[in-house]
Amino acid sequence: MPFAQLIIGPPGSGKSTYCDGMQQFLSAIGRKCSVVNLDPANDRTSYPCALDIRDLVTLEEVMAEEELGPNGGVLWALEELEHNGDWLEEGLKGLGEDYVLFDCPGQVELFTHHSSLRNLFGRIQKLGYRLVALHLTDSYCLTLPSLYISTLLLSLRAMLQMDLPHLNVMTKIDKLASYGPLPFNLDFYTEVHDLSYLLPHLASENPRMRHPKFEGLNNAVVELVEDFGLVGFETLAVEDKKSMMTLLQAIDRAGGYAFGGAEGANDTVWQVAMREGMKGMTIHDVQERWIDRKEEFDELEAKEREEEARAQETPPLTEDGGEEDSDVEEMGPVPDGGVKVLRRS
């Protein structure tokens, strides 16, 4: 039974960067992974494509032949892919049991109300794939209450539209400290606590928000999100191993990969960590690492990297303190001289 991630999110949220980083991380822990590009406008992927929609249709061709703009061209291309679903199915069959990452376009229409993407992945599910939708959002949205509430609405709509196991992810969390202090701790935003505390900050963001009609609208939006009780967020710093491991553990639980068979007896440390559920980062760890004590942790990790680099450059020492003679290794084992040593009692 193959597993896959469906990577969606608005432009600039880091979808292609995530696919590149996750593909490298999965390869490092011994999980064979392939990436499928479903963005007809993405002509320069940073990862090796196992399947590329541009082999079927490109945005440039659609815009020229159908006289459409960029957004309309992407929608037309996805409809074309839906009508040629056999092409995608045959390509996926060639990947065998590979873990697949689907890199999707950034047009929000595709995962809020347009049906092509949903229909495509409904078809892929029938092939036996266990899918998890990952909705990525730039963590910059936490800096403005209006942006955050818009993100909540977009995330909720995507969850209802895609109708799949779903995780919302705040990306670029390692950049958050550079945007200035937040009025609340990170867990307020990721766990979507009582949003009524955010309303005064929303009103202070723009004088228009203090008008009674906007106040009523804001209250209604907040109540809508809270009534559904579906939206929450994971966090990600794509270049940080522990952050990637924590997110992958959440994805594996959502998609059922964590409940499959053991990968084997010769697992690496990272494979064992993923299978055994080694403790990842809590939201309080993320707060401490990337916001409260970011500079301190950055300096500590830089020193650790320097020490590792020096350790790799220094030749190993023998018991007498000298450098190990590489010729000894080439000589092989010492032949048995026939002498036995008896231990006296």
NORHUDA-V179288 format. One record per backbone hydrogen bond with DSSP energy under -1.0 kcal/mol. NH is the residue of the N-H (numbers start at 1). CO is the residue of the C=O. E is the energy in kcal/mol with one decimal. If there is no record, write none. Layout:
BEGIN
NH,CO,E  NH,CO,E
END
This chain:
BEGIN
4,130,-2.3  5,100,-2.5  6,132,-2.9  7,102,-2.6  8,134,-2.8  13,10,-1.5  18,14,-2.3  19,15,-2.5  20,16,-2.3  21,17,-2.6  22,18,-3.4  23,19,-2.1  24,20,-1.8  25,21,-2.3  26,22,-3.0  27,23,-1.9  28,24,-2.1  29,25,-1.6  30,27,-1.1  31,26,-3.0  34,99,-2.5  36,101,-3.2  37,51,-2.5  38,103,-3.0  42,39,-1.4  43,41,-1.2  50,35,-2.7  51,35,-1.1  53,37,-2.6  55,52,-2.1  56,53,-2.0  57,53,-2.9  59,40,-1.7  62,58,-1.9  63,59,-2.7  64,60,-1.9  65,61,-2.8  66,62,-2.8  73,69,-2.6  74,70,-2.0  75,71,-2.0  76,72,-2.3  77,73,-2.4  78,74,-2.2  79,75,-2.0  80,76,-2.2  81,77,-2.2  82,78,-2.2  83,79,-2.1  84,80,-1.2  85,82,-1.0  87,84,-1.3  89,85,-2.6  90,86,-2.6  91,87,-1.7  92,88,-2.3  93,89,-2.2  94,90,-1.3  95,92,-1.3  96,93,-1.2  98,95,-1.7  99,32,-2.6  100,3,-2.2  101,34,-2.3  102,5,-2.9  103,36,-2.9  104,7,-1.7  110,107,-1.4  111,108,-1.1  113,109,-1.9  114,109,-3.1  119,115,-2.7  120,116,-2.6  121,117,-2.1  122,118,-1.7  123,119,-1.8  124,120,-1.9  125,121,-2.0  127,124,-1.4  128,125,-1.8  129,124,-1.2  130,2,-2.1  132,4,-1.3  133,165,-3.1  134,6,-3.2  135,167,-2.6  136,8,-2.8  137,169,-2.4  139,171,-1.9  141,138,-2.0  142,139,-2.0  143,140,-2.1  148,144,-2.4  149,145,-2.5  150,146,-2.1  151,147,-2.2  152,148,-2.1  153,149,-2.0  154,150,-2.5  155,151,-2.8  156,152,-2.4  157,153,-2.5  158,154,-2.3  159,155,-2.2  160,156,-2.0  161,157,-2.3  162,158,-2.7  163,159,-1.4  167,133,-2.5  169,135,-2.8  170,234,-3.2  171,137,-2.7  173,236,-2.1  175,172,-2.0  178,175,-1.3  179,176,-1.7  188,185,-1.2  190,186,-2.3  191,187,-2.1  193,188,-1.9  197,194,-1.4  198,195,-1.7  202,198,-1.9  203,199,-2.3  204,200,-1.8  209,206,-1.6  210,207,-1.6  211,208,-1.8  215,211,-2.3  216,212,-2.2  217,213,-1.8  218,214,-2.9  219,215,-2.0  220,216,-2.0  221,217,-2.4  222,218,-2.4  223,219,-2.3  224,220,-2.1  225,221,-2.2  226,222,-2.3  227,223,-2.5  228,224,-1.7  229,225,-1.7  233,190,-2.6  234,168,-3.1  236,170,-2.0  240,237,-2.3  244,240,-2.2  245,241,-2.6  246,242,-2.4  247,243,-2.1  248,244,-2.6  249,245,-2.2  250,246,-1.5  251,247,-2.3  252,248,-2.8  253,249,-1.8  254,250,-2.1  255,251,-2.5  256,252,-1.2  258,252,-1.8  259,256,-1.2  260,257,-1.8  272,268,-2.3  273,269,-2.3  274,270,-2.3  275,271,-2.6  276,272,-3.0  278,273,-2.7  286,282,-2.1  287,283,-2.1  288,284,-2.0  289,285,-3.0  290,286,-2.7  291,287,-1.4  292,287,-2.7  293,288,-2.3  297,293,-2.3  298,294,-2.7  299,295,-2.3  300,296,-2.0  301,297,-2.6  302,298,-2.1  303,299,-2.1  304,300,-2.0  305,301,-2.2  306,302,-2.0  307,303,-2.4  308,304,-2.2  309,305,-2.2  310,306,-2.4  311,307,-2.4  312,308,-1.8  313,309,-1.4  314,310,-1.9  318,322,-3.9  321,318,-1.7  324,316,-2.2  328,325,-1.1  330,326,-1.0  331,327,-1.1
END
